[in-house]
């Protein structure tokens, strides 16, 4: 029942990457244009030479945002289908930049303000304030209010620069069309960010790239260019594994959803699970093992894996590899098993693709995927609600929904940027916290940098730099998902004590700054007081 392998195009979920059919030169977020700080205030940083050497071979060249004039960018293909997951392809290879400008190895991202810029600032000061004028003392991190503040920042230097507030000021300046203000702040902030710095410095590196891309009206093209660089499958698998281990957001999702499904199916003899983003299929290994221990024997289990083929590269093959792996696990544990490969995008799924049979107890799993479906703000088709209604018509016994607790869908750019900045600030802080099983991974670790770049930063660039159908990272908070599911006819099913206990066991290995709480029957995983991800169950 497995479909034939589709041609390689990208990866899935956090690890989807864009494989272009034609050879092109790679673009990376990390490279010689990012400065590596060597500041005693941040003991985890390392000398610049060692870090840069670990990221780049002598022959590698990297395209940088500053080095590509916007007038040479081709128009984004706005008619490309919105039928792929977050990091999957849009358009053809020709939609990537055709004329790349490479920075020299000596260029760093964040060089000091040149004397020419300082002189220009003095001239602007004279023009705006008149002879003999001087800036008053005051906060340089207060909300965006007047043009003079940006030149003050450059004059005073970067010692007191607040990275997070300056990023917000840049976003407001871009939103207001104040290019000169944004440019001044870009110049000031470049020396304060680093891929090996503390959490806000690392986050600032990627956010700055996204903001620059947006300012140049090249966000969608830059995002596509990010897809053009592909690590080898084994490298990509390694990056995914690193992120899976160093922060518990995916373990939380898999563990809580499995606990809900296992409990709902405890008396069933035929179980059908539809996973709308099956990726590697790893979530179901634990469920198979748990079902094998069920008193009276395991049920007959059938798994339908929905996948548009974009994860085939990371897997090293199509969905049949997932089916084969799960079949081996099921056989080893004595669980009757069948796998159905539905190699199709969630936007294109219809009832016939899922092959639901009479007599099966159905469970549907939405693992961090519904926010990729375009809603009414993007398309009149509204695949987000259409898919929810489709699942309702299948009459499942339980539906599990796993989503980031963030609101980056329909708000204005400035509000969306601030929401994303708060969210990813918490995520980068959590990545720096206590790691499980005494894992040691310093900030300048090459594998860690690559994991953050390939599995987190790309989503951030999409949120910040892209619009319309090119913006696929459209998160919604639990309250909004609750409204959508109830409008389709679902009722919330509060998570049980067993689900909470299972997640608590996972979190024992991590920092005690991770906290569990309940909200309207859903389970919320927070970093300190910031809600990060939720698991809710529906019937």
C-alpha positions in Angstrom: 0.0 0.0 0.0 3.0 2.3 0.0 3.4 4.8 -2.8 6.4 5.0 -5.0 9.2 7.3 -4.0 8.7 10.9 -5.1 11.6 12.9 -6.6 13.7 14.6 -4.0 12.8 18.2 -3.2 13.1 19.2 0.4 12.8 18.1 4.1 9.8 18.0 6.5 8.7 20.0 9.6 11.6 21.7 11.3 14.0 20.1 8.8 12.6 21.0 5.4 15.1 22.3 2.9 14.8 23.4 -0.7 16.5 21.2 -3.3 16.7 23.0 -6.6 16.6 20.9 -9.8 19.3 23.1 -11.3 22.8 23.7 -9.8 23.0 27.0 -8.1 25.4 28.6 -5.6 24.5 28.3 -1.9 23.3 31.0 0.4 23.8 30.5 4.2 22.7 32.5 7.1 26.1 31.9 8.7 29.3 32.8 7.1 32.1 35.4 7.1 29.6 38.3 7.1 28.6 37.4 10.6 30.9 38.7 13.3 32.0 36.4 16.1 32.3 38.4 19.3 35.2 38.0 21.6 33.8 39.7 24.7 34.6 38.7 28.2 31.1 39.5 29.2 30.0 36.3 27.3 32.3 33.5 28.5 30.9 31.0 26.1 32.2 32.8 23.0 35.3 31.7 21.3 38.1 33.5 19.2 36.9 34.5 15.9 39.4 32.5 13.9 38.4 29.2 15.3 34.7 29.6 14.8 34.9 31.0 11.2 37.2 28.2 10.3 34.6 25.6 11.5 31.9 27.1 9.4 33.6 27.6 6.1 36.2 26.0 3.9 38.6 28.2 2.0 36.7 27.6 -1.3 33.3 28.4 0.0 31.6 31.7 -0.9 28.5 33.0 0.6 25.9 35.4 -0.8 25.1 38.2 1.6 22.1 40.4 1.8 24.1 43.6 1.7 26.0 42.6 -1.4 23.1 42.1 -3.7 21.4 45.2 -5.2 17.6 44.9 -5.1 17.2 46.2 -8.6 18.6 42.9 -9.9 16.1 40.7 -8.1 13.5 39.0 -10.4 9.9 39.5 -9.4 8.6 36.9 -6.9 6.3 34.2 -8.4 3.2 35.1 -6.5 1.2 32.5 -8.4 3.2 29.6 -7.0 1.0 27.0 -5.3 0.6 27.2 -1.5 0.8 23.5 -1.0 4.0 22.8 0.8 5.3 22.8 4.3 7.3 25.6 5.9 10.7 25.2 4.2 9.7 23.6 0.9 10.1 25.0 -2.5 8.3 27.9 -4.2 8.6 28.4 -7.9 11.5 27.2 -10.1 15.2 27.4 -9.8 15.0 30.6 -11.9 13.2 32.3 -9.1 16.5 32.3 -7.1 18.9 35.1 -7.6 20.6 34.8 -11.0 23.4 37.3 -10.4 25.1 36.7 -7.1 27.6 39.1 -5.5 30.0 37.4 -3.1 31.5 39.1 -0.1 35.2 38.9 0.4 36.6 36.7 3.1 37.8 39.8 5.0 34.3 41.2 5.2 32.6 40.8 8.6 29.0 41.4 9.4 29.2 44.3 11.8 32.3 46.3 10.9 32.8 49.6 12.9 31.0 52.7 11.7 33.2 54.3 9.1 34.5 57.8 9.3 32.5 58.7 6.2 29.2 57.6 7.9 30.2 59.5 11.1 30.8 62.7 9.0 27.5 62.2 7.3 25.8 61.9 10.6 27.4 65.1 11.8 26.1 66.9 8.7 22.6 65.6 9.3 22.8 66.7 12.9 23.8 70.2 11.9 20.9 70.3 9.3 18.3 69.0 11.8 19.4 70.7 15.0 21.4 73.7 13.9 24.9 74.9 14.8 26.0 74.2 18.4 23.2 71.7 19.0 23.9 68.6 21.1 22.0 65.5 22.0 20.5 65.3 25.5 21.3 62.3 27.7 18.6 59.7 27.8 17.7 56.2 27.1 18.6 54.9 23.6 16.4 51.9 24.0 13.1 53.7 24.4 10.3 53.1 21.8 10.7 54.6 18.3 9.9 58.3 18.6 12.1 60.6 16.5 14.7 60.5 13.9 17.5 62.2 15.9 17.7 59.2 18.2 19.2 56.9 15.5 22.0 59.3 14.9 22.6 59.6 18.6 23.0 55.8 18.8 25.8 55.9 16.2 27.5 58.9 17.9 27.5 57.4 21.3 28.7 54.0 20.0 27.4 50.6 20.8 28.3 50.1 24.4 24.8 50.8 25.7 22.9 49.4 22.7 19.9 47.2 23.6 19.8 44.5 20.9 16.2 43.5 21.3 14.8 47.1 21.5 16.9 48.1 18.5 15.5 45.2 16.4 12.0 46.5 17.3 13.0 50.0 16.3 14.3 48.8 13.0 11.0 46.9 12.3 9.0 50.0 13.1 11.3 52.1 10.9 10.8 49.7 8.0 7.1 49.6 8.6 6.9 53.4 8.5 9.1 53.5 5.3 11.8 55.4 7.2 14.8 53.9 5.3 17.4 56.3 6.6 16.4 55.5 10.2 16.5 51.8 9.5 19.9 52.0 7.8 21.4 53.9 10.8 20.1 51.3 13.2 21.3 48.4 11.0 24.8 50.0 11.0 24.7 50.3 14.8 23.5 46.8 15.5 25.7 44.8 13.2 28.6 44.7 15.6 26.4 43.5 18.5 25.1 40.3 17.0 26.9 36.9 16.6 26.0 33.3 15.8 28.1 32.3 18.8 26.9 34.9 21.3 24.4 34.9 24.0 20.7 34.1 23.1 19.7 37.6 22.0 22.9 38.0 20.0 22.3 34.8 18.1 18.7 35.6 17.6 19.6 39.1 16.5 21.9 37.7 13.8 19.0 36.0 12.1 16.4 38.7 12.8 18.7 41.3 11.3 19.0 39.2 8.1 15.3 38.9 7.9 14.8 42.6 8.4 17.3 43.5 5.8 15.7 41.2 3.3 12.3 42.8 4.0 13.7 46.3 3.6 15.2 45.3 0.2 11.8 43.9 -0.8 13.6 40.6 -1.4 12.3 38.6 1.5 10.6 35.9 -0.5 13.6 35.6 -2.8 16.0 35.4 0.1 13.8 32.7 1.8 13.8 30.7 -1.5 17.6 31.2 -1.6 17.8 29.6 1.9 16.1 26.6 0.4 18.8 26.4 -2.2 21.5 25.3 0.2 21.0 21.7 1.2 23.1 19.9 3.8 23.7 16.2 3.1 20.9 13.9 4.3 23.1 12.6 7.2 24.0 16.2 8.2 20.3 17.2 8.2 19.4 14.2 10.2 22.1 15.1 12.7 20.9 18.7 13.0 17.3 17.6 13.6 18.5 15.2 16.3 20.4 17.9 18.0 17.4 20.2 18.2 15.2 17.3 19.3 17.6 16.6 22.2 18.6 20.0 23.4 15.0 21.4 23.8 11.9 19.4 24.7 9.3 20.9 22.4 9.0 18.0 20.0 9.3 15.4 22.8 6.5 17.2 24.5 4.4 17.0 21.4 5.0 13.4 20.6 4.7 12.2 24.2 1.5 14.1 25.0 -0.2 13.1 21.7 0.7 9.4 22.1 -0.7 9.4 25.7 -4.0 10.9 24.5 -4.3 8.4 21.6 -3.3 5.4 23.7 -5.9 6.2 26.3 -8.7 6.8 23.7 -7.9 3.5 22.0 -7.6 1.3 25.1 -10.6 -0.9 24.3 -10.4 -0.9 20.5 -9.3 -3.9 18.4 -8.7 -2.0 15.1 -6.9 1.4 15.3 -6.2 3.7 12.4 -3.9 6.7 13.0 -3.7 9.5 10.4 -0.6 11.6 10.8 -0.8 14.8 8.8 3.0 15.4 9.0 4.6 12.1 9.5 8.2 13.1 8.6 10.5 10.3 9.9 7.6 8.5 11.6 9.5 8.4 14.9 6.5 9.4 17.0 4.8 6.1 16.4 7.6 3.9 17.5 6.8 4.6 21.1 3.0 4.1 20.5 3.7 0.7 18.9 5.8 -0.3 22.0 3.0 0.9 24.3 0.3 -0.9 22.4 2.3 -4.1 22.6 2.1 -4.0 26.4 -1.7 -3.7 26.5 -3.5 -6.3 28.6 -5.3 -8.8 26.4 -3.0 -8.2 23.5 -2.4 -5.3 21.0 -4.9 -4.1 18.5 -4.4 -4.2 14.8 -2.7 -0.9 13.9 -2.9 1.0 10.6 -0.9 4.2 10.1 -1.6 6.6 7.3 1.3 9.0 6.8 0.5 12.3 4.9 3.5 13.9 3.4 3.9 15.9 0.2 7.3 14.4 -0.5 9.3 17.3 0.8 10.9 15.2 3.6 12.1 12.5 1.2 15.6 14.1 1.0 16.1 14.1 4.7 14.9 10.6 4.9 17.0 9.5 2.0 13.9 8.2 0.3 10.1 8.3 0.1 7.4 7.3 2.5 8.0 3.7 2.0 11.0 4.0 4.2 8.8 5.2 7.0 6.5 2.2 6.4 9.3 -0.2 6.4 10.8 1.1 9.7 7.5 1.1 11.5 6.7 -2.4 10.1 9.9 -3.7 11.6 9.2 -2.2 15.0 5.7 -3.6 15.0 6.9 -7.1 14.0 9.5 -7.0 16.7 6.8 -6.2 19.3 4.1 -8.5 17.9 1.7 -5.7 16.8 -0.3 -6.4 13.6 0.6 -3.5 11.4 -0.3 -1.9 8.1 1.1 1.4 6.6 -0.6 3.6 4.0 1.5 6.3 2.3 -0.5 9.4 1.3 2.2 11.4 -0.6 0.2 14.6 -0.9 0.2 18.1 0.6 -2.2 18.9 3.3 -3.8 21.5 1.1 -4.6 18.9 -1.5 -5.9 16.1 0.8 -9.4 14.8 0.2 -11.4 12.0 1.8 -10.4 9.4 -0.7 -6.7 9.9 0.0 -7.0 8.7 3.6 -8.7 5.4 2.9 -10.7 5.2 6.2 -12.4 1.8 6.6 -15.6 0.9 8.4 -15.0 -0.6 11.9 -11.8 1.3 12.6 -11.3 3.6 15.6 -9.8 6.6 14.0 -7.2 9.0 15.6 -6.0 12.1 13.7 -2.7 13.8 14.6 -1.8 17.4 13.6 1.8 17.9 14.7 2.9 21.5 14.1 1.4 21.5 10.6 -2.0 23.3 10.6 -0.4 26.7 10.9 1.2 26.0 7.5 -2.2 25.8 5.8 -3.4 29.1 4.3 -6.5 30.4 5.9 -9.1 33.0 4.9 -6.6 35.8 5.1 -4.5 34.2 2.4 -7.0 32.4 0.1 -10.7 32.2 -0.3 -10.2 28.5 -0.4 -9.2 28.6 3.3 -7.5 25.2 3.4 -7.0 25.5 7.2 -10.7 25.3 8.0 -11.4 23.0 5.0 -9.0 20.4 6.4 -10.5 20.7 9.9 -14.0 20.2 8.5 -12.8 17.2 6.4 -11.4 15.5 9.5 -14.7 16.2 11.3 -16.6 14.3 8.6 -14.3 11.3 9.1 -15.8 11.0 12.7 -12.5 10.4 14.5 -12.6 9.2 18.0 -9.9 11.7 18.9 -7.9 14.5 17.3 -4.6 15.8 18.7 -3.5 19.3 17.8 0.1 20.4 18.6 1.0 24.0 17.8 3.3 26.8 18.8 1.6 29.3 21.2 2.2 32.4 19.1 0.3 34.8 16.9 2.1 35.6 13.7 -0.8 35.1 11.2 -2.9 38.2 10.6 -1.4 41.0 12.7 0.4 43.9 11.2 4.1 43.5 10.5 5.4 45.5 13.5 3.1 43.6 15.9 4.0 40.3 14.2 7.7 41.1 14.5 7.5 41.8 18.2 5.5 38.7 18.8 8.1 36.6 16.9 10.9 38.3 18.7 9.5 37.6 22.1 8.8 34.0 21.2 12.2 33.2 19.7 14.0 35.0 22.5 12.4 32.5 24.9 13.3 29.7 22.6 17.0 30.7 22.3 17.2 31.2 26.0 15.8 27.7 26.6 18.3 26.2 24.2 21.1 27.7 26.4 19.7 26.1 29.5 20.6 22.8 31.1 20.9 20.0 28.6 19.7 16.4 29.3 22.1 13.6 30.0 25.0 15.9 30.7 25.2 16.9 27.0 27.9 19.5 26.5 27.4 21.8 23.5 28.9 25.2 23.7 27.6 28.1 21.7 30.4 28.0 19.2 29.8 24.3 18.5 29.5 23.9 14.7 26.8 21.3 14.9 24.8 23.5 17.3 25.1 26.5 15.0 24.0 24.5 12.0 21.0 23.1 14.0 19.9 26.6 15.0 20.3 27.8 11.5 18.6 25.0 9.6 15.9 24.2 12.0 15.0 27.5 13.6 16.4 30.5 11.8 14.7 29.7 8.5 11.3 29.9 10.1 12.1 33.2 11.6 13.3 34.6 8.2 10.0 33.5 6.7 7.9 35.3 9.4 9.9 38.5 9.1 10.8 38.8 5.5 7.9 37.2 3.5 4.3 38.1 2.8 1.2 36.7 1.1 1.5 33.1 0.0 5.2 33.1 0.5 4.7 33.5 4.2 4.0 30.0 5.4 4.8 30.3 9.1 1.4 31.6 10.3 1.0 30.6 13.9 -2.2 31.1 15.9 -2.7 30.9 19.7 -4.8 28.2 21.3 -7.9 30.4 21.6 -8.0 30.8 17.9 -7.6 27.1 17.2 -10.3 26.5 19.8 -12.6 28.8 17.8 -11.8 27.0 14.5 -12.3 23.5 15.8 -15.5 24.3 17.7 -16.9 26.0 14.5 -16.3 22.8 12.7 -18.3 20.8 15.3 -15.5 19.5 17.6 -15.7 19.5 21.4 -12.6 19.9 23.6 -11.5 16.7 25.4 -9.4 17.6 28.5 -6.1 15.9 28.7 -5.9 13.3 31.4 -3.6 12.8 34.3 -1.7 10.1 32.4 -0.8 12.6 29.7 0.5 15.1 32.2 2.5 12.5 34.0 4.1 11.2 30.8 5.2 14.8 29.9 6.5 15.5 33.4 8.7 12.4 33.1 10.2 13.8 29.8 10.9 17.2 31.4 12.8 15.8 34.4 16.0 15.8 32.3 15.7 19.5 31.4 15.9 22.8 33.2 13.3 23.5 35.9 12.5 26.7 34.0 10.3 24.6 31.8 6.8 24.6 33.2 3.6 22.7 32.5 0.2 24.3 33.0 -3.4 23.6 31.9 -5.5 26.0 29.9 -9.1 25.1 28.9 -8.3 21.4 29.1 -5.2 21.7 27.0 -1.6 21.2 28.2 0.8 24.1 27.8 4.6 23.9 27.9 6.1 27.2 28.9 9.7 28.5 29.2 9.5 30.4 32.5 6.3 32.4 32.1 6.2 32.4 28.3 3.9 29.8 26.8 5.7 28.0 24.0 3.7 25.0 22.7 0.3 23.5 23.4 -1.3 20.0 23.1 -5.1 19.9 22.9 -7.4 16.9 22.3 -10.7 17.0 20.4 -13.6 14.7 19.7 
